[in-house]
Amino acid sequence: MIRILRLAVAALTFGASACATREPLPVEAGPGWTAHGYLTPGADGDPEIIGTFASEAECLGAVDDWMSRQVVGNPVSGECLPVDRR
């Protein structure tokens, strides 16, 4: 019984130390925002990728421009999502 308890304590100790010594993943350089356009009133279905941009303001401007070029009367929407670079 004591042997099982010692093995359990050792396993927990090694498991905790393995989690504590993990280095964070490096953040890669590159665009930070992706503009998505939807040919629906909401974010439904597969989006059209408008482009990737360095800042959120540039991304929102591209979404507004894309929406203004769509067919009049066709309900469209767009959004900017941050790029996961890890």
Protein Blocks (a to p, Z undefined) as FASTA:
>chain_A
ZZmmmmmmmmmmmmmmmmmmpccddddeddfbdcdddfbfbdehjdddfbdcfbfklmmm
mmmmmmmmpcehiacddddddddfZZ
